[in-house]
Amino acid sequence: MLVSLWMVSILLHFSSGCILSSTPEEVTGYTGGSVVLSCSCADVQTQRPALRWIFNPGPNDSILVPYEQQHSRYKDRVQELNSDSPGNLSVLFSQLTVSDSGLYRCEANGNDYNEIRLTVKGKFDHSLQIM
């Protein structure tokens, strides 16, 4: 009986979905460069949750992921970083432009989300680094 209760508890835990872990609230990138927008489930997942990444959440938002709904301005610049972990919902955002600056939202299963503000600055000048 105790084993049955334990197994039901585990099944409920894994089937309850993804609760997102906290992520950095702000990320800085440089024009022409890349950044990772981090997002992940707090608990181990057996299945990948339904994922949406959007820019400028609201009535005029733009979709980054899923690819079938992706806005043309993100084509060939956004790549999911799920590797072998279905709970990793992060994306690699490449070829940044200043117009990419703004608020991004990672949504899991349509009921939990994290927001990240991306600031894109002019190209990083390596010659100004202090040795």
Z-matrix of the N, CA and C atoms (Angstrom, degrees):
N
C 1 1.445
C 2 1.526 1 110.69
N 3 1.322 2 117.51 1 -45.42
C 4 1.455 3 122.15 2 179.89
C 5 1.530 4 110.50 3 -62.56
N 6 1.332 5 116.64 4 -39.99
C 7 1.462 6 120.81 5 178.61
C 8 1.531 7 110.08 6 -64.33
N 9 1.319 8 117.52 7 -40.25
C 10 1.468 9 121.29 8 178.57
C 11 1.524 10 111.13 9 -62.39
N 12 1.313 11 117.23 10 -44.70
C 13 1.454 12 120.68 11 177.89
C 14 1.525 13 111.46 12 -62.10
N 15 1.314 14 116.06 13 -40.26
C 16 1.453 15 121.26 14 179.12
C 17 1.525 16 110.50 15 -63.30
N 18 1.322 17 117.71 16 -43.93
C 19 1.460 18 121.44 17 -179.68
C 20 1.532 19 111.20 18 -66.42
N 21 1.317 20 117.77 19 -40.66
C 22 1.466 21 121.09 20 177.10
C 23 1.527 22 109.41 21 -63.03
N 24 1.306 23 116.94 22 -40.94
C 25 1.460 24 121.49 23 178.39
C 26 1.522 25 111.20 24 -60.60
N 27 1.315 26 117.35 25 -43.26
C 28 1.468 27 121.47 26 178.67
C 29 1.522 28 110.54 27 -65.55
N 30 1.315 29 117.88 28 -43.55
C 31 1.461 30 121.02 29 179.03
C 32 1.528 31 111.22 30 -61.52
N 33 1.313 32 117.34 31 -42.50
C 34 1.458 33 120.79 32 178.35
C 35 1.519 34 110.75 33 -64.55
N 36 1.325 35 116.30 34 -38.68
C 37 1.452 36 121.63 35 179.69
C 38 1.527 37 110.71 36 -61.04
N 39 1.334 38 117.28 37 -48.09
C 40 1.451 39 121.01 38 -177.40
C 41 1.520 40 112.80 39 -76.05
N 42 1.309 41 118.14 40 -28.05
C 43 1.456 42 119.54 41 -178.70
C 44 1.522 43 112.51 42 -87.50
N 45 1.323 44 117.39 43 -7.92
C 46 1.460 45 119.94 44 -177.34
C 47 1.525 46 112.04 45 -71.60
N 48 1.314 47 117.83 46 -14.99
C 49 1.455 48 120.88 47 176.85
C 50 1.504 49 112.61 48 102.48
N 51 1.292 50 112.52 49 -173.67
C 52 1.455 51 121.29 50 -175.22
C 53 1.519 52 110.33 51 -94.46
N 54 1.312 53 115.29 52 125.24
C 55 1.461 54 121.76 53 168.82
C 56 1.523 55 104.71 54 -105.05
N 57 1.312 56 116.52 55 121.61
C 58 1.455 57 120.09 56 -173.49
C 59 1.520 58 111.74 57 -73.16
N 60 1.333 59 114.79 58 140.03
C 61 1.462 60 119.74 59 174.88
C 62 1.520 61 108.21 60 -82.27
N 63 1.303 62 116.30 61 160.15
C 64 1.465 63 119.22 62 -179.23
C 65 1.530 64 109.30 63 -68.47
N 66 1.319 65 115.29 64 148.15
C 67 1.461 66 122.18 65 -177.97
C 68 1.520 67 108.51 66 -130.07
N 69 1.331 68 116.50 67 168.63
C 70 1.465 69 117.56 68 174.80
C 71 1.527 70 109.08 69 -60.00
N 72 1.305 71 117.11 70 140.75
C 73 1.459 72 120.09 71 -179.27
C 74 1.522 73 111.80 72 -85.83
N 75 1.330 74 116.65 73 -18.63
C 76 1.458 75 120.60 74 -179.95
C 77 1.517 76 110.33 75 -137.82
N 78 1.338 77 115.70 76 139.39
C 79 1.459 78 122.75 77 178.45
C 80 1.522 79 107.02 78 -133.79
N 81 1.337 80 116.75 79 140.00
C 82 1.460 81 121.52 80 177.83
C 83 1.516 82 109.35 81 -116.11
N 84 1.322 83 115.59 82 135.53
C 85 1.456 84 122.17 83 175.65
C 86 1.521 85 109.50 84 -131.83
N 87 1.333 86 115.74 85 175.46
C 88 1.458 87 121.48 86 -178.23
C 89 1.516 88 109.13 87 -126.65
N 90 1.338 89 116.50 88 146.58
C 91 1.453 90 121.02 89 -177.19
C 92 1.526 91 110.49 90 -53.56
N 93 1.316 92 114.65 91 135.23
C 94 1.456 93 121.27 92 -179.06
C 95 1.513 94 113.73 93 83.94
N 96 1.326 95 117.51 94 -13.62
C 97 1.465 96 121.89 95 -177.70
C 98 1.519 97 112.67 96 -92.58
N 99 1.313 98 115.36 97 -164.69
C 100 1.461 99 123.26 98 -178.39
C 101 1.519 100 110.03 99 -133.62
N 102 1.323 101 115.88 100 154.92
C 103 1.460 102 122.34 101 172.38
C 104 1.520 103 108.29 102 -141.30
N 105 1.320 104 115.02 103 156.56
C 106 1.457 105 120.87 104 171.27
C 107 1.521 106 107.51 105 -102.11
N 108 1.326 107 115.31 106 124.91
C 109 1.459 108 120.81 107 171.50
C 110 1.517 109 105.40 108 -94.02
N 111 1.325 110 116.50 109 109.32
C 112 1.464 111 122.34 110 -172.01
C 113 1.517 112 112.12 111 -83.41
N 114 1.321 113 114.52 112 139.22
C 115 1.453 114 121.60 113 175.50
C 116 1.523 115 106.91 114 -161.66
N 117 1.324 116 117.11 115 133.90
C 118 1.459 117 119.31 116 179.32
C 119 1.523 118 110.56 117 -157.35
N 120 1.323 119 114.27 118 158.43
C 121 1.459 120 120.66 119 175.77
C 122 1.524 121 108.76 120 -77.68
N 123 1.312 122 116.92 121 141.33
C 124 1.465 123 121.30 122 -179.52
C 125 1.517 124 111.28 123 -70.47
N 126 1.333 125 117.73 124 -29.75
C 127 1.459 126 122.34 125 -178.60
C 128 1.524 127 110.70 126 -109.73
N 129 1.307 128 116.37 127 158.55
C 130 1.455 129 122.22 128 176.04
C 131 1.528 130 108.91 129 -60.15
N 132 1.320 131 116.29 130 136.02
C 133 1.456 132 121.69 131 -179.30
C 134 1.520 133 110.31 132 -115.64
N 135 1.323 134 116.23 133 141.87
C 136 1.461 135 119.85 134 174.95
C 137 1.518 136 110.73 135 -94.65
N 138 1.325 137 116.65 136 -23.98
C 139 1.458 138 121.98 137 177.62
C 140 1.519 139 108.78 138 -129.68
N 141 1.299 140 115.25 139 148.61
C 142 1.468 141 119.82 140 177.29
C 143 1.531 142 108.57 141 -73.18
N 144 1.331 143 117.81 142 128.47
C 145 1.467 144 120.28 143 177.60
C 146 1.527 145 110.83 144 -71.05
N 147 1.311 146 116.69 145 161.40
C 148 1.461 147 120.91 146 173.14
C 149 1.529 148 107.25 147 -63.51
N 150 1.305 149 116.54 148 126.32
C 151 1.460 150 122.08 149 -171.89
C 152 1.514 151 110.92 150 -117.47
N 153 1.328 152 115.49 151 139.04
C 154 1.462 153 122.62 152 171.67
C 155 1.515 154 108.36 153 -138.94
N 156 1.322 155 116.43 154 130.24
C 157 1.456 156 122.91 155 168.70
C 158 1.520 157 106.24 156 -113.24
N 159 1.322 158 116.84 157 127.62
C 160 1.454 159 119.87 158 179.54
C 161 1.527 160 110.56 159 -131.33
N 162 1.324 161 115.06 160 151.87
C 163 1.456 162 122.85 161 175.58
C 164 1.520 163 107.70 162 -105.45
N 165 1.322 164 116.64 163 136.72
C 166 1.452 165 122.18 164 176.97
C 167 1.531 166 111.30 165 59.27
N 168 1.346 167 117.40 166 63.26
C 169 1.466 168 120.31 167 -177.34
C 170 1.529 169 111.78 168 -51.45
N 171 1.293 170 115.86 169 132.96
C 172 1.460 171 121.31 170 -179.55
C 173 1.512 172 110.60 171 141.76
N 174 1.316 173 117.00 172 -163.84
C 175 1.461 174 120.05 173 -174.43
C 176 1.531 175 113.96 174 -66.88
N 177 1.325 176 118.61 175 -23.76
C 178 1.468 177 121.32 176 -179.07
C 179 1.521 178 112.00 177 -110.36
N 180 1.334 179 116.89 178 32.73
C 181 1.461 180 120.03 179 -176.40
C 182 1.524 181 111.50 180 -72.26
N 183 1.335 182 114.93 181 163.07
C 184 1.460 183 123.22 182 176.10
C 185 1.518 184 108.16 183 -123.56
N 186 1.316 185 117.13 184 135.16
C 187 1.464 186 122.80 185 -177.70
C 188 1.529 187 110.34 186 -89.11
N 189 1.344 188 115.52 187 132.39
C 190 1.463 189 121.53 188 171.64
C 191 1.524 190 109.59 189 -98.50
N 192 1.334 191 116.21 190 -44.96
C 193 1.469 192 124.64 191 179.65
C 194 1.516 193 106.17 192 -138.51
N 195 1.330 194 120.59 193 134.99
C 196 1.467 195 128.68 194 13.52
C 197 1.536 196 112.10 195 -78.13
N 198 1.322 197 114.47 196 153.05
C 199 1.455 198 121.71 197 -175.09
C 200 1.524 199 112.97 198 -60.61
N 201 1.349 200 117.26 199 -31.68
C 202 1.465 201 120.66 200 -179.08
C 203 1.523 202 111.73 201 -62.93
N 204 1.330 203 116.65 202 -24.18
C 205 1.468 204 121.40 203 -178.55
C 206 1.532 205 111.98 204 -110.70
N 207 1.320 206 116.58 205 6.28
C 208 1.457 207 121.96 206 -172.04
C 209 1.532 208 112.60 207 -62.84
N 210 1.326 209 115.03 208 134.15
C 211 1.460 210 121.35 209 174.83
C 212 1.529 211 108.37 210 -67.16
N 213 1.314 212 116.90 211 144.17
C 214 1.472 213 121.84 212 -175.21
C 215 1.528 214 113.32 213 -59.86
N 216 1.327 215 118.49 214 -27.10
C 217 1.469 216 119.40 215 -178.38
C 218 1.533 217 112.89 216 -68.42
N 219 1.338 218 117.62 217 -13.88
C 220 1.470 219 120.89 218 179.95
C 221 1.520 220 113.39 219 -103.46
N 222 1.334 221 116.78 220 -3.02
C 223 1.469 222 120.74 221 -176.87
C 224 1.531 223 110.31 222 -56.79
N 225 1.320 224 115.12 223 130.71
C 226 1.473 225 124.18 224 178.78
C 227 1.528 226 113.50 225 64.88
N 228 1.349 227 117.96 226 15.67
C 229 1.466 228 120.32 227 177.85
C 230 1.516 229 113.21 228 -120.10
N 231 1.348 230 117.56 229 -11.06
C 232 1.466 231 121.19 230 -176.94
C 233 1.526 232 108.82 231 -121.59
N 234 1.333 233 115.39 232 129.18
C 235 1.465 234 121.34 233 -179.02
C 236 1.522 235 109.33 234 -132.94
N 237 1.330 236 116.96 235 128.96
C 238 1.467 237 120.66 236 176.73
C 239 1.518 238 109.52 237 -69.38
N 240 1.321 239 116.48 238 141.22
C 241 1.463 240 122.28 239 -179.56
C 242 1.526 241 110.63 240 -111.34
N 243 1.299 242 117.15 241 49.88
C 244 1.468 243 119.59 242 -175.41
C 245 1.513 244 112.98 243 -77.05
N 246 1.309 245 118.84 244 -13.92
C 247 1.465 246 123.69 245 -177.18
C 248 1.522 247 110.02 246 37.14
N 249 1.307 248 118.02 247 -124.37
C 250 1.464 249 121.02 248 -179.45
C 251 1.521 250 112.14 249 -104.52
N 252 1.302 251 116.87 250 9.49
C 253 1.452 252 120.76 251 -175.95
C 254 1.533 253 110.67 252 -112.68
N 255 1.336 254 117.90 253 112.66
C 256 1.464 255 119.46 254 179.92
C 257 1.524 256 113.50 255 -66.31
N 258 1.310 257 117.95 256 -11.91
C 259 1.460 258 121.25 257 178.76
C 260 1.519 259 113.80 258 -90.92
N 261 1.335 260 117.79 259 -6.30
C 262 1.461 261 121.77 260 177.76
C 263 1.525 262 108.29 261 -88.27
N 264 1.319 263 116.96 262 112.92
C 265 1.462 264 122.42 263 -175.82
C 266 1.531 265 111.65 264 -110.90
N 267 1.324 266 116.37 265 14.21
C 268 1.460 267 121.93 266 -176.74
C 269 1.520 268 111.51 267 -69.84
N 270 1.342 269 115.12 268 156.06
C 271 1.459 270 121.30 269 175.92
C 272 1.526 271 109.75 270 -129.08
N 273 1.334 272 114.69 271 147.75
C 274 1.460 273 122.46 272 172.57
C 275 1.521 274 106.76 273 -97.73
N 276 1.314 275 116.10 274 123.79
C 277 1.455 276 123.34 275 -175.95
C 278 1.523 277 106.55 276 -112.08
N 279 1.340 278 118.15 277 115.78
C 280 1.468 279 123.04 278 -173.56
C 281 1.524 280 111.87 279 -112.22
N 282 1.325 281 114.33 280 169.63
C 283 1.466 282 123.02 281 176.63
C 284 1.537 283 110.84 282 51.46
N 285 1.324 284 114.78 283 50.91
C 286 1.464 285 120.48 284 -175.98
C 287 1.521 286 112.46 285 -63.13
N 288 1.323 287 114.57 286 145.78
C 289 1.459 288 122.43 287 172.94
C 290 1.523 289 107.63 288 -126.24
N 291 1.317 290 117.04 289 161.23
C 292 1.462 291 120.75 290 179.72
C 293 1.530 292 109.97 291 -59.60
N 294 1.331 293 118.00 292 -32.60
C 295 1.467 294 120.89 293 -179.49
C 296 1.533 295 112.94 294 -70.25
N 297 1.326 296 117.90 295 -8.88
C 298 1.475 297 121.08 296 175.26
C 299 1.523 298 111.49 297 -78.47
N 300 1.322 299 117.57 298 -11.59
C 301 1.467 300 121.20 299 178.71
C 302 1.520 301 109.68 300 -61.17
N 303 1.329 302 115.95 301 139.47
C 304 1.454 303 120.39 302 177.14
C 305 1.511 304 112.17 303 149.34
N 306 1.318 305 116.13 304 -164.60
C 307 1.458 306 123.22 305 -175.54
C 308 1.523 307 110.99 306 -95.91
N 309 1.346 308 115.77 307 129.32
C 310 1.460 309 122.42 308 178.14
C 311 1.523 310 108.48 309 -119.05
N 312 1.314 311 115.68 310 146.07
C 313 1.464 312 121.20 311 -179.30
C 314 1.520 313 109.76 312 -127.46
N 315 1.338 314 115.36 313 130.20
C 316 1.464 315 123.72 314 171.96
C 317 1.525 316 106.60 315 -100.32
N 318 1.328 317 117.22 316 121.89
C 319 1.459 318 121.97 317 179.57
C 320 1.517 319 109.80 318 -117.04
N 321 1.325 320 116.49 319 133.49
C 322 1.462 321 122.10 320 177.21
C 323 1.525 322 108.94 321 -116.16
N 324 1.308 323 115.97 322 122.82
C 325 1.468 324 123.22 323 178.44
C 326 1.524 325 113.11 324 56.57
N 327 1.313 326 117.02 325 20.67
C 328 1.455 327 121.06 326 176.47
C 329 1.520 328 115.77 327 69.33
N 330 1.351 329 117.70 328 4.53
C 331 1.468 330 117.83 329 -177.00
C 332 1.522 331 114.34 330 -126.09
N 333 1.306 332 119.18 331 -4.96
C 334 1.456 333 121.88 332 177.58
C 335 1.520 334 107.42 333 -139.09
N 336 1.329 335 118.08 334 142.52
C 337 1.451 336 119.67 335 179.65
C 338 1.522 337 111.18 336 -150.13
N 339 1.339 338 113.97 337 157.39
C 340 1.466 339 123.57 338 171.57
C 341 1.515 340 107.20 339 -126.05
N 342 1.328 341 115.95 340 147.66
C 343 1.455 342 120.05 341 177.86
C 344 1.522 343 110.48 342 -118.94
N 345 1.331 344 114.52 343 142.51
C 346 1.461 345 122.32 344 -179.69
C 347 1.519 346 107.90 345 -131.98
N 348 1.320 347 116.54 346 131.08
C 349 1.463 348 120.62 347 175.03
C 350 1.524 349 108.00 348 -95.06
N 351 1.325 350 115.42 349 122.19
C 352 1.460 351 122.15 350 178.82
C 353 1.527 352 108.90 351 -101.62
N 354 1.322 353 115.72 352 128.67
C 355 1.462 354 121.83 353 174.08
C 356 1.519 355 106.83 354 -115.46
N 357 1.329 356 115.78 355 123.92
C 358 1.465 357 120.72 356 177.98
C 359 1.518 358 107.62 357 -110.07
N 360 1.341 359 114.74 358 123.02
C 361 1.465 360 122.05 359 -178.94
C 362 1.521 361 109.31 360 -107.17
N 363 1.328 362 115.51 361 168.67
C 364 1.458 363 120.52 362 176.43
C 365 1.517 364 111.45 363 -56.59
N 366 1.304 365 115.64 364 163.07
C 367 1.468 366 121.81 365 -174.87
C 368 1.528 367 110.96 366 -51.90
N 369 1.344 368 115.54 367 135.28
C 370 1.460 369 122.30 368 179.48
C 371 1.523 370 109.40 369 -68.93
N 372 1.317 371 117.61 370 130.55
C 373 1.453 372 123.20 371 -179.15
C 374 1.524 373 109.64 372 -99.11
N 375 1.332 374 116.52 373 103.99
C 376 1.470 375 121.68 374 -177.31
C 377 1.539 376 111.54 375 -66.02
N 378 1.327 377 117.69 376 -23.49
C 379 1.466 378 119.59 377 -177.88
C 380 1.514 379 112.37 378 -70.17
N 381 1.334 380 117.36 379 -15.97
C 382 1.464 381 120.27 380 179.71
C 383 1.525 382 113.65 381 -91.34
N 384 1.327 383 117.36 382 1.33
C 385 1.465 384 120.15 383 -179.60
C 386 1.525 385 110.01 384 -67.08
N 387 1.317 386 114.97 385 141.11
C 388 1.473 387 121.15 386 177.35
C 389 1.523 388 108.24 387 -88.02
N 390 1.272 389 116.00 388 131.29
C 391 1.469 390 120.55 389 -178.83
C 392 1.490 391 111.01 390 -84.59
